[in-house]
Amino acid sequence: MALSRAAEENARSLVSDAEVLLSAGRWPRAYSLAVLAHEEFGKSLMAFALFSSPRHCPAAATVDAGTEKRTCTKADLYLPASRDGQTR
């Protein structure tokens, strides 16, 4: 979750900087920072999704999903879940 929070904070900071540049009439750089902020926010959402769903995690990564810790395997990346949520 720390990655998600850090990416969101960075996105907010980039938006703030973009607003300053925009008010100074430097709209090309403001636009560039706004695009970077959008990408950072996307990274934040992806990181949040990763830690919200321990089944979808990088190979050999330990995921702390609240109170549950588990180590994922490569199979977790490729095997679809069945309707009951268990890996086939």
DAWORA-V361760 format. One record per helix or strand. SS is the DSSP state (@ for helix, = for strand). FROM is the first residue (numbers start at 1). TO is the last residue. If there is no record, write none. Layout:
SS/FROM/TO ; SS/FROM/TO
This chain:
@/2/23 ; @/27/52 ; =/62/65 ; =/68/71 ; @/74/78 ; =/81/81 ; =/87/87
